[in-house]
Each structure stands twice: as structure tokens, then as C-alpha cells.
Amino acid sequence: MPTYTPPIRDMQFVLHELLAVTDEFKSMPAHAEIDADTINAVLEEAGKFAAEVAFPLNIGGDEQGCTLDKSTHAVRTPEGFKQAYAQYVEGGWPALSCDPAFGGQGLPITVNQCVYEMLNSANQAWTMYSGLTHGAYEALHAHGTQEQQATYLPKLTSGEWTGTMCLTESHCGTDLGLLRSKAEPQADGSYKITGSKIFISSGEHDLTENIIHLVLARLPDSPLGSKGISLFVVPKFLVKPDGTLGERNPIFCTGLEHKMGIHGNATAQLSLDGATGTLVGQPHKGLAAMFVMMNAARLGVGMQSLGLTEVAYQNAAAYAKDRIQMRSLSGPKAPDKPADPIIVHPDVRKMLLTARAYAEGGRMLSLYTALMIDRELSHPDEEVKRDAADQVALLTPIVKAFITDNAWLATSHCMQVYGGHGYIRESGMEQFVRDARINMIYEGTNTIQSLDLLGRKVLGDNGAKLRKFGKLIEALVEEEGTNEAMQEFVNPLADLGDKLTKLSAELGMKALGNADEVGAAAVDYLRVVGHLVFAYFFARSAKIALDQQKNPQTSGDPFYAAKLATARFYFAKLLPETAMLIRTARAGVGPLFEMKEALF
């Protein structure tokens, strides 16, 4: 059976040593009083909840799944899920980073992301019920009317109600411009919404008494395509003026998807038969409002995969130190045993270090991005807010796609460490692999994220956002340029930065002649940028580790030796992937379209 230990020490390293978040928070009036002790206490308590409450339900939730009573349209979640959720609400966890005006605790997003990483390590399927709720909260907080906010935000903040995002229909997934659900205006200002939605995570369940659906639909006079989509808030139960629940709204679960993974989460087919809803934001501007929730979800999906990478690594590392098979090629390492622990074998170490590096890199990237969100939301200087928003825009597709791609590889590696024992359910490893696979698909496939990065975030502004991040790299390279101990890190970082600049310009010129060149290069391009960002953070973490090894008080701390070893592995074994990626990105669209469609 798998185990899980929250990686509190590494989170503290990223927060306090790498990002110096408490110094950052001092410049944000809303967070100026938050200190390291407060943050550490939150992490410790969240870690206990994740490891002791959510994690023990993970395998059982996967085996039991959710069940639908078609006569009542009610969904029952796996055993223990409802009780764990009640404990989660009682502990105040849903309100952690929400606005105090609606009952929230007002803590930084950065701290909340640490909590979500641990919850996703413990039980991704269970965590999705609360994770999507936070996205619905953010969309209504940004675009809801005062009446909508007063009606829904306090309950979403407390976790008494949950939220969903209802976009996908059977004929339209990525291409929401094909959406058919209709919204008919009513005399009282509400709308009657009719249509069908599929793949709705947490779409129906028994955890809370009400579910608040954010639904995309078309008004009668809407233009064709994505510019004709509006957003509506559609509660499972209508809410009376006094805040109590009224009659059942005709939005019903008609089926549950039978999925490869995340069995404990109810992925619902929903039917709306004249369901009452109210407009969120402006008519025909629904995608802009929904994108608040979608961007939050994309960052959340990155945290899902980071959590899975971490828990898979922990279990594989423990197994590799215990499992004995064969002798080391260089001679016995455990002569008192009939064979050596498999951790002595080079390829086992490579698989483990790959997972470890992708977990640590993902943690640095995701928490830095969260800190930029805190700057964007809470810093008093408008220029600082704009710069932070640009970094969030640039990094969001990388958090979503790069971390989830890496998690698919890392969880597969960790299962491989177990050999045949990883392929059977008892070890828990195959569940991590199955759960990780969806993260590359939903909330915008990783190809969509890649197109967004290259097409919109880089070429769309002639590289302005990318250059802002590039200035951070330039500053580090200049600062450490004469530090001999840092050459193994800053030299490859600077070299990749130069190559990426040239690649970006080359792809921009190609795209002027044929837009398909963007599609041909985008996936490879995102991985190159992802590695550049990881390399920057690994170089910074290596600098900290080197400095701490010189400090008499910390020189013997194995934590910093491990930090340095992981950084060296990353630069030696993972970063070189970029050479291949740059070459394949440059190969262009030609080889993809040489074959005629009839020959496929």
C-alpha cells in the first residue's frame, strides 16, 4: 500500500529561501502581517489533513467510484468522501485565500497552492470537488453582480456549496464556438437555459446541499462562433431571497462517465430543461468571464500533476531502497544480502531523479506563478501589477502543460521502478499513472496550451512577456558570471536563453508565411520554454545550496546536498532534451503534410 509524507521542508525552502515570500508580502497591504510562522503552521495542519484524512480514501475511492440513481438523478460519492469533506469545511480550508468580505481568511494564493499540492498528492479525485469550487468563486468574484455575489459567494467561500464549470458539449470540446445550449430571456430578468453538457467534473454529488453551475449558453440574438457565448449561474436548487433553498432547478445528471482514472470524482452528463439562471457579466462576453475560472483551473491542473509526481516519487524511492534484485554492475553494495537494493542500478536512479527533479521544478514554478498572482491582485503599484499579470499570462500554459506532461512521464517511471508490482493495484502506483493522464487533456489540452503560449503569449506581443522573464535570467547570469561554482548552471541557462530567442524569431518569420508553422512547432516550443524556466529556478536553488554548504550552521545539512545533486542531475540529464526539441521545432510543417489524407 502506498504512503504519503507532505514535503513541508521543500515547500518551506521554496517559499522562504527561494522566493522570500514574507518580504514580498510586506509590500502588499492585504498580506503585510503574514509571517513565516503563520505560513508554516498552515502547511503543517494542511499536511496532516491531507495525509491522515484525504489520503486513506484514495484507493477506496478509485475502486468504488461514484454511483448514479437514474430514477432520482442523485449521485453517491465513494465511502468516506462526504465525511472528509465535512471535516474539510469545518476546518475552514475552503476559505483560506478567499475575500474576507465574503467570509474568507484572506491568506495569499501562494499559501493556498501549497495546500492544494498536498491535497492532490493525497487524493486528486476528492480534491477536485473543492478545487473547482474555488474557480467558480473567482469567476463570480470578478464578474458577478452584487446580488450574485451576495447570494453565492459566502456559501462557496465556506464550502457549504460547491461549484462547477459547464462548457463541453458532445459535439464541441476545444471549439466552444460550436456550442448549442440556449438561454431564453424571461420577464423577471432571469433566463431559461436548455441544452446538454458532458464531462462536467463534480457535476453532481452528495457532499453539499447545493451545487452552483457556471454554464455557457447562447442568447437568441447571439452572433455565430465564440463571440456569441454568454455565461450564466445556474444553481442546482434555486435560492430564496432569505438565502434558504427553494425548488429544484431542472438541471439533472443523466449519466456518469466511465473513465480511465479519477474514479472518485463524478464526471457527469448534465441535461438542462429550462433551468433558471442569471447572466454573469455582459451578453456575448461569456468566455471572458469564464476564462477567470478556466485560468484558475489550468493552474489547478498543474497542481494536480505536481501532487501526483511527488507522491509517486516518494513511494518509488522507498521501494527502490527496500527491494533487492541483482548485483550492482560495479560489484556488490550489500554483500550481507542475497542481492543489492535496486537503487544501486543506474537506470533506476535515473527514473527516480527524473521524478524528483520534475517535482521540485514544478513546485518552484507553480509557487512563483502563485506569487505573481498575489502581486497582480494585491500590490499597490499599478506597474508592478501589470508586470506580474504578464508573467502569469506567460507562465500559466507552462504550469498546465509542462508540469502535466512531466507528471505523465514521472508517474510512469515510478511505476516502472516497481516492475511487475507497479502494474497491479496493490502498490497504488498504477492509479497514479491513470489519474495523471487526464491532466494533459482537460482544461484545454496541452496542445492548446502550446498554441496559446507560442501564438498569443510570445508572437502575439512580439516576445514582450517572454523578454520580461528573460531579464530575470540575464540578471542571474550577470550576477553569477564570475562565480566558478555556478558555471555549470548559468552557462547552459544563458546558452538556452540565446537559442530560444533565435528560435522565437525564426518561428515568427515562418508563421507570417504559413500559420500552420505555429501548430507544427508549438508543442516542442512549450517544452523548450518550460525547460528554460525550470533551469532558471534550478540554478537559483543551486546557488542557495552552495551558499548554505559554506555556512557553518548548515554545512552538514543533507537537504542542501540533495538540492545540489538534483540540480546537477537536471542540467546534465534533462535539460539537454531542448537540443532535440529545437531541432524538431525547426523541422517545420512540411513533414506533417507531405502524406495525403487518403493515405492515413
VOGU-3710 file (C-alpha; in Angstrom, 3 decimals, decimal comma):
1> mptytppird> 0,000/0,000/0,000  1,300/3,478/-0,805  2,193/6,083/1,805  2,449/9,877/1,730  4,526/12,364/3,702  3,802/16,043/2,958  7,003/17,683/1,585  6,878/20,527/4,118  10,632/21,093/4,193  10,882/21,575/0,440
11> mqfvlhella> 7,848/23,869/0,425  9,495/25,960/3,125  12,672/26,096/1,062  10,799/27,405/-1,984  8,670/29,855/-0,010  11,236/31,253/2,404  14,665/30,723/0,849  13,998/30,855/-2,884  11,073/33,290/-3,106  11,343/35,111/0,250
21> vtdefksmpa> 7,570/35,370/0,285  7,230/37,163/3,614  9,377/40,007/2,281  7,195/40,071/-0,819  4,028/40,115/1,259  5,223/43,145/3,233  4,708/45,217/0,069  1,100/44,013/-0,205  -1,167/45,703/2,372  -3,591/42,783/2,461
31> haeidadtin> -0,801/40,345/3,408  1,714/42,576/5,173  1,174/40,973/8,592  1,680/37,385/7,438  4,891/35,879/8,800  6,795/32,659/8,283  5,429/31,078/11,462  1,858/31,555/10,242  2,656/30,058/6,860  4,481/27,095/8,386
41> avleeagkfa> 1,608/26,411/10,788  -0,864/26,355/7,901  1,350/23,951/5,962  1,705/21,617/8,931  -2,034/21,434/9,600  -2,903/21,084/5,917  -0,345/18,322/5,615  -1,949/16,442/8,496  -5,382/16,698/6,880  -4,029/15,549/3,517
51> aevafplnig> -2,073/12,598/4,898  -4,482/11,479/7,628  -7,936/12,252/6,183  -7,828/12,516/2,378  -5,040/10,051/1,522  -6,575/6,966/3,196  -9,640/7,409/0,954  -7,719/7,442/-2,319  -7,540/3,741/-3,196  -11,047/3,026/-1,911
61> gdeqgctldk> -12,426/5,943/-3,890  -10,735/4,631/-7,021  -12,142/1,134/-6,519  -15,686/2,196/-5,591  -16,152/5,177/-7,886  -19,386/7,177/-7,929  -22,849/5,734/-8,485  -25,894/7,312/-10,132  -29,514/6,608/-9,215  -31,156/7,266/-12,562
71> sthavrtpeg> -34,622/7,462/-11,017  -33,685/10,412/-8,810  -30,610/11,701/-10,713  -28,728/11,567/-7,392  -25,030/10,655/-7,257  -23,367/8,929/-4,315  -19,641/9,529/-3,855  -17,297/6,821/-2,505  -17,378/5,820/1,132  -15,823/8,424/3,401
81> fkqayaqyve> -15,776/11,261/0,862  -18,751/13,088/2,384  -17,398/12,851/5,922  -13,938/14,022/4,829  -15,480/16,965/3,013  -17,479/17,937/6,110  -14,243/17,855/8,118  -12,556/19,974/5,444  -15,309/22,600/5,669  -15,304/22,523/9,457
91> ggwpalscdp> -11,581/23,238/9,424  -12,129/26,355/7,311  -9,906/25,133/4,472  -12,143/26,245/1,549  -11,990/29,849/2,802  -8,201/30,004/3,124  -7,438/32,518/0,351  -10,953/33,909/-0,191  -12,016/37,513/0,318  -12,768/38,341/3,980
101> afggqglpit> -15,757/40,357/2,724  -17,443/37,024/1,982  -16,175/35,112/4,986  -12,738/34,206/3,686  -9,469/34,202/5,610  -7,669/36,331/3,038  -4,390/34,398/3,006  -2,196/34,602/-0,105  -2,813/32,399/-3,141  0,783/31,222/-2,732
111> vnqcvyemln> -0,043/29,541/0,572  -3,266/28,086/-0,806  -1,369/26,459/-3,683  0,815/24,577/-1,221  -2,325/23,213/0,400  -3,687/22,116/-2,965  -0,464/20,340/-3,870  -0,698/18,237/-0,717  -4,391/17,506/-1,219  -3,750/16,407/-4,806
121> sanqawtmys> -0,935/14,117/-3,690  -3,336/12,640/-1,181  -6,433/12,270/-3,344  -6,865/14,119/-6,648  -10,410/12,896/-7,288  -11,654/14,095/-3,884  -9,774/17,392/-4,104  -11,456/18,264/-7,395  -14,772/18,891/-5,619  -13,297/21,812/-3,697
131> glthgayeal> -10,802/22,888/-6,363  -13,455/23,636/-8,976  -15,479/25,466/-6,338  -12,634/27,912/-5,856  -12,611/28,585/-9,596  -16,353/29,313/-9,569  -15,785/31,624/-6,615  -13,111/33,533/-8,553  -15,288/33,931/-11,653  -18,217/35,319/-9,653
141> hahgtqeqqa> -15,901/37,452/-7,540  -14,526/39,047/-10,700  -17,659/39,263/-12,863  -20,749/38,588/-10,744  -23,339/41,220/-9,903  -23,658/42,396/-6,312  -26,770/40,255/-5,959  -24,995/37,171/-7,346  -22,022/37,740/-5,085  -24,225/38,183/-2,013
151> tylpkltsge> -26,224/35,066/-2,894  -23,440/32,666/-3,795  -20,002/33,787/-2,608  -20,444/33,306/1,159  -21,550/29,691/0,647  -18,862/28,969/-1,951  -16,278/30,545/0,346  -17,282/28,417/3,310  -17,522/25,288/1,168  -21,167/24,756/2,159
161> wtgtmcltes> -21,919/24,778/-1,559  -19,663/23,633/-4,400  -19,265/24,938/-7,946  -18,695/23,606/-11,449  -17,847/24,897/-14,902  -20,171/23,643/-17,663  -18,579/24,204/-21,063  -18,264/20,983/-23,042  -20,986/19,506/-25,226  -20,844/16,232/-27,131
171> hcgtdlgllr> -20,037/17,968/-30,427  -17,755/20,706/-29,053  -14,821/20,338/-26,719  -11,972/22,692/-27,532  -14,034/24,577/-30,148  -16,603/26,298/-27,941  -17,769/28,353/-30,900  -19,860/25,293/-31,881  -21,799/25,417/-28,612  -25,602/24,935/-28,920
181> skaepqadgs> -27,083/25,358/-25,423  -29,670/28,142/-25,472  -30,739/30,786/-22,950  -34,162/32,410/-23,322  -34,692/35,768/-21,549  -37,579/35,966/-19,061  -39,666/38,932/-17,972  -38,108/38,952/-14,488  -34,567/39,309/-15,870  -33,660/35,641/-15,470
191> ykitgskifi> -33,087/33,128/-18,275  -34,388/29,650/-19,071  -31,470/27,509/-20,220  -31,823/24,371/-22,306  -29,128/22,030/-23,534  -26,801/19,187/-22,623  -23,296/19,227/-21,166  -20,781/16,403/-20,835  -17,530/15,766/-18,952  -18,623/18,014/-16,055
201> ssgehdlten> -16,276/17,301/-13,156  -18,086/17,281/-9,785  -21,303/17,847/-11,743  -23,496/16,011/-9,229  -22,710/14,590/-5,783  -23,816/14,211/-2,182  -21,148/16,323/-0,468  -23,193/19,538/-0,229  -26,836/20,558/-0,340  -26,406/22,824/-3,365
211> iihlvlarlp> -24,165/22,959/-6,441  -23,597/26,214/-8,330  -23,072/25,599/-12,028  -21,459/28,191/-14,290  -22,958/27,428/-17,696  -22,060/28,683/-21,156  -25,051/29,150/-23,492  -26,280/31,301/-26,376  -28,832/34,104/-26,286  -31,410/34,173/-29,126
221> dsplgskgis> -29,685/37,084/-30,877  -26,141/35,822/-30,415  -23,646/36,005/-33,278  -22,107/32,784/-34,503  -18,884/31,451/-33,052  -17,188/32,089/-29,739  -18,167/35,777/-29,742  -21,801/34,775/-29,260  -21,413/32,881/-25,979  -22,779/34,135/-22,650
231> lfvvpkflvk> -22,190/32,895/-19,098  -24,925/32,056/-16,600  -25,006/30,975/-12,978  -27,412/28,042/-12,617  -27,893/26,606/-9,104  -28,994/23,023/-8,510  -31,575/24,417/-6,092  -32,929/27,928/-6,570  -32,087/30,288/-3,731  -34,817/32,282/-2,000
241> pdgtlgernp> -34,333/35,973/-1,102  -33,636/34,994/2,521  -30,832/32,655/1,419  -32,659/29,403/2,047  -33,055/26,794/-0,678  -36,112/26,789/-2,881  -37,326/24,446/-5,573  -35,163/22,056/-7,566  -33,829/23,614/-10,763  -34,211/21,340/-13,816
251> ifctglehkm> -30,513/20,667/-14,319  -30,103/16,919/-13,847  -27,341/14,327/-14,051  -28,310/11,815/-16,730  -25,130/9,766/-16,723  -21,648/9,333/-15,280  -18,615/8,837/-17,490  -16,694/5,579/-17,080  -13,131/6,810/-17,017  -9,536/5,641/-17,036
261> gihgnataql> -8,834/7,420/-13,739  -10,110/9,900/-11,113  -12,916/7,426/-10,416  -13,803/9,102/-7,134  -14,857/12,272/-8,886  -18,300/12,394/-10,507  -17,730/13,302/-14,156  -21,309/13,997/-15,125  -23,520/14,300/-18,159  -25,937/17,136/-17,383
271> sldgatgtlv> -29,270/17,939/-19,002  -30,804/21,408/-18,666  -34,512/21,547/-19,428  -35,477/25,173/-18,986  -33,227/25,592/-15,944  -33,326/29,048/-14,372  -30,123/31,047/-14,492  -28,876/34,607/-14,293  -26,397/36,318/-16,585  -22,816/36,706/-15,392
281> gqphkglaam> -21,042/39,667/-16,963  -22,089/41,099/-20,303  -24,146/39,363/-23,017  -21,980/37,529/-25,581  -18,912/38,048/-23,349  -19,175/34,757/-21,507  -15,788/33,403/-22,473  -14,019/36,413/-20,974  -15,816/35,823/-17,668  -15,343/32,068/-17,796
291> fvmmnaarlg> -11,640/32,448/-18,532  -11,159/33,637/-14,961  -12,315/30,211/-13,850  -10,526/28,420/-16,690  -7,170/30,025/-15,904  -7,603/29,148/-12,234  -8,440/25,600/-13,312  -5,375/25,403/-15,547  -3,134/26,342/-12,649  -5,066/23,863/-10,520
301> vgmqslglte> -4,437/21,074/-13,022  -0,729/21,810/-12,805  -1,002/21,370/-9,041  -2,811/18,065/-9,560  0,084/16,698/-11,574  2,667/18,142/-9,209  0,922/16,351/-6,357  0,888/13,046/-8,253  4,558/13,399/-9,210  5,517/13,947/-5,579
311> vayqnaaaya> 3,569/11,032/-4,109  4,670/8,663/-6,873  8,309/9,652/-6,321  8,112/9,150/-2,568  6,792/5,628/-2,912  9,145/4,622/-5,717  12,176/5,906/-3,804  11,175/3,972/-0,688  10,569/0,824/-2,734  13,919/1,121/-4,538
321> kdriqmrsls> 15,779/1,272/-1,249  13,984/-1,806/0,068  13,589/-4,063/-2,987  16,633/-6,282/-3,663  17,328/-7,611/-7,169  20,632/-8,480/-8,853  24,049/-7,088/-8,039  25,452/-3,724/-8,923  27,456/-3,795/-12,158  30,428/-2,377/-10,261
331> gpkapdkpad> 30,314/-5,005/-7,529  28,101/-5,893/-4,534  26,861/-2,955/-2,477  25,031/-5,049/0,112  27,252/-8,141/0,486  25,321/-9,285/3,554  22,182/-9,725/1,422  21,471/-12,131/-1,454  21,141/-9,146/-3,844  21,546/-5,376/-3,835
341> piivhpdvrk> 18,740/-2,843/-3,392  17,639/-1,775/-6,843  18,514/1,830/-6,075  22,144/0,948/-6,857  21,278/0,422/-10,539  21,934/3,478/-12,735  18,677/3,443/-14,682  16,585/3,097/-11,534  18,339/6,167/-10,167  17,716/7,998/-13,432
351> mlltarayae> 13,984/7,296/-13,214  13,823/8,344/-9,570  15,853/11,518/-10,113  13,715/12,430/-13,129  10,595/12,277/-10,967  12,289/14,147/-8,122  13,580/16,895/-10,416  10,193/17,316/-12,070  8,519/17,533/-8,653  10,967/20,109/-7,326
361> ggrmlslyta> 10,972/22,101/-10,568  7,193/22,047/-10,726  6,965/23,258/-7,135  9,294/26,197/-7,790  7,452/27,204/-10,968  3,942/26,861/-9,557  4,668/28,756/-6,349  6,469/31,513/-8,233  3,427/31,819/-10,505  1,149/31,942/-7,460
371> lmidrelshp> 3,307/34,705/-6,000  2,894/36,650/-9,233  -0,893/36,233/-8,879  -0,648/37,667/-5,362  1,317/40,606/-6,752  -1,241/41,116/-9,502  -4,136/41,072/-7,047  -2,672/42,796/-4,003  0,309/45,012/-4,831  -0,426/48,752/-4,612
381> deevkrdaad> 1,835/49,724/-7,543  -0,011/49,505/-10,880  3,159/48,906/-12,887  4,133/46,022/-10,607  0,627/44,598/-11,014  0,865/44,806/-14,828  4,277/43,139/-14,915  3,015/40,389/-12,626  -0,055/39,876/-14,815  2,205/39,488/-17,849
391> qvalltpivk> 4,249/36,831/-16,080  1,103/34,974/-15,002  -0,159/35,050/-18,595  3,158/33,681/-19,889  3,587/31,009/-17,234  0,017/29,670/-16,957  0,192/27,455/-20,087  3,600/26,218/-18,925  2,282/25,318/-15,474  -0,599/23,449/-17,071
401> afitdnawla> 1,173/21,675/-19,935  4,803/21,265/-18,885  4,048/20,036/-15,369  1,347/17,627/-16,572  3,492/16,235/-19,392  6,296/15,733/-16,904  3,950/14,041/-14,424  2,813/11,514/-17,019  6,453/10,614/-17,592  7,361/10,715/-13,898
411> tshcmqvygg> 4,465/8,575/-12,643  5,178/6,056/-15,407  8,848/5,962/-14,388  7,879/5,459/-10,763  5,574/2,590/-11,692  8,452/1,116/-13,724  10,673/1,169/-10,636  8,249/-1,312/-9,083  8,479/-3,632/-12,074  5,522/-6,017/-12,245
421> hgyiresgme> 4,435/-4,991/-8,753  3,780/-1,488/-10,076  1,334/-2,787/-12,656  -1,008/-4,336/-10,109  -3,380/-2,373/-7,904  -1,915/-3,350/-4,554  1,046/-0,979/-4,863  -1,135/2,019/-5,769  1,320/3,093/-8,460  -0,865/2,291/-11,463
431> qfvrdarinm> -3,590/4,558/-10,046  -1,186/7,498/-10,020  -0,446/6,860/-13,697  -4,137/6,587/-14,610  -5,093/9,673/-12,643  -2,237/11,680/-14,183  -3,329/11,024/-17,754  -6,453/13,210/-17,693  -4,439/16,246/-16,625  -2,914/16,513/-20,101
441> iyegtntiqs> -6,394/16,600/-21,640  -8,881/18,672/-19,685  -8,968/22,450/-19,088  -7,522/22,881/-22,576  -5,363/20,108/-23,999  -1,630/20,569/-23,779  -1,534/21,317/-27,497  -3,991/24,157/-26,894  -1,729/25,434/-24,107  1,227/25,282/-26,502
451> ldllgrkvlg> -0,641/27,217/-29,191  -1,633/29,772/-26,564  1,977/30,186/-25,446  3,578/30,498/-28,863  0,740/32,139/-30,781  -0,708/34,532/-28,204  1,781/34,978/-25,390  5,006/35,150/-27,444  4,309/36,005/-31,083  1,153/37,930/-30,143
461> dngaklrkfg> 3,150/40,677/-28,429  6,443/40,206/-30,310  8,002/38,468/-27,335  7,435/41,238/-24,771  6,239/38,913/-21,991  8,999/36,408/-22,695  11,613/39,168/-22,581  10,391/40,197/-19,127  11,141/36,733/-17,830  14,375/36,788/-19,821
471> kliealveee> 15,517/39,786/-17,787  15,403/37,642/-14,648  17,678/35,146/-16,357  20,033/37,870/-17,569  20,285/39,284/-14,058  21,170/35,902/-12,581  23,737/35,153/-15,290  25,356/38,557/-14,833  25,389/38,240/-11,051  26,949/34,765/-11,084
481> gtneamqefv> 29,024/35,120/-14,232  32,347/35,157/-12,352  31,350/32,586/-9,730  33,247/29,462/-10,727  30,977/27,188/-8,711  27,928/28,390/-10,649  29,289/27,968/-14,171  27,795/24,507/-14,614  24,365/26,117/-14,112  24,459/29,627/-15,545
491> npladlgdkl> 26,341/28,789/-18,740  23,751/26,290/-20,054  20,984/28,635/-18,872  22,405/31,566/-20,811  23,020/29,384/-23,853  19,431/28,121/-23,897  18,137/31,669/-23,496  20,056/32,750/-26,598  18,842/29,757/-28,583  15,235/30,367/-27,562
501> tklsaelgmk> 15,464/33,999/-28,695  16,656/32,876/-32,120  14,045/30,120/-32,318  11,240/32,523/-31,434  12,290/34,967/-34,132  12,632/32,182/-36,710  9,189/30,768/-35,942  7,680/34,241/-36,066  9,026/34,758/-39,588  7,821/31,330/-40,716
511> algnadevga> 4,361/31,985/-39,295  3,997/35,099/-41,444  4,178/32,852/-44,486  2,181/29,909/-43,146  0,222/29,973/-39,870  0,436/26,168/-39,670  4,096/26,613/-38,775  2,914/27,695/-35,327  0,898/24,497/-34,940  3,818/22,377/-36,109
521> aavdylrvvg> 6,278/23,859/-33,617  4,112/24,817/-30,619  4,313/21,648/-28,507  8,082/21,389/-28,848  8,391/25,123/-28,248  6,478/24,991/-24,968  8,779/22,274/-23,652  11,804/24,385/-24,541  10,370/27,363/-22,657  9,386/25,074/-19,795
531> hlvfayffar> 12,934/23,824/-19,512  14,264/27,384/-19,629  12,037/28,335/-16,701  12,970/25,200/-14,758  16,657/25,785/-15,459  16,389/29,306/-14,069  14,871/28,076/-10,828  17,248/25,128/-10,514  20,182/27,497/-10,971  18,831/29,717/-8,210
541> sakialdqqk> 18,244/26,745/-5,912  21,793/25,524/-6,597  23,154/28,938/-5,615  21,282/28,772/-2,308  22,528/25,237/-1,666  26,133/26,186/-2,422  25,912/29,155/-0,069  24,379/27,058/2,706  27,124/24,471/2,366  29,614/27,243/3,167
551> npqtsgdpfy> 27,628/28,261/6,232  28,989/26,531/9,376  25,450/26,229/10,790  24,015/24,459/7,733  27,055/22,929/6,022  26,217/19,444/7,265  22,522/19,571/6,378  21,841/16,776/3,853  18,895/18,750/2,500  21,234/21,139/0,677
561> aaklatarfy> 23,441/18,322/-0,617  20,310/16,753/-2,115  19,273/20,104/-3,595  22,598/20,466/-5,328  22,597/16,868/-6,577  19,093/17,264/-8,028  20,057/20,479/-9,799  23,149/18,850/-11,278  21,112/15,891/-12,470  18,584/18,210/-14,084
571> fakllpetam> 21,211/20,165/-16,013  23,114/17,029/-17,055  20,273/14,650/-17,902  17,019/16,546/-18,520  17,878/19,980/-19,899  19,692/18,502/-22,940  16,280/17,436/-24,249  15,999/21,009/-25,529  18,561/20,369/-28,282  16,274/17,760/-29,839
581> lirtaragvg> 13,181/19,905/-29,299  14,706/22,928/-31,011  15,674/20,783/-33,960  12,205/19,251/-34,303  10,541/22,650/-33,896  12,674/23,948/-36,756  11,763/20,965/-38,949  8,522/22,787/-39,626  5,210/21,823/-41,105  6,473/20,115/-44,276
591> plfemkealf> 6,972/16,552/-42,956  3,499/16,659/-41,330  1,592/17,410/-44,543  3,624/15,547/-47,129  1,388/12,496/-46,697  -2,033/12,843/-48,326  -5,074/12,381/-46,075  -6,215/9,316/-48,019  -3,021/7,503/-47,058  -3,625/7,775/-43,313
//
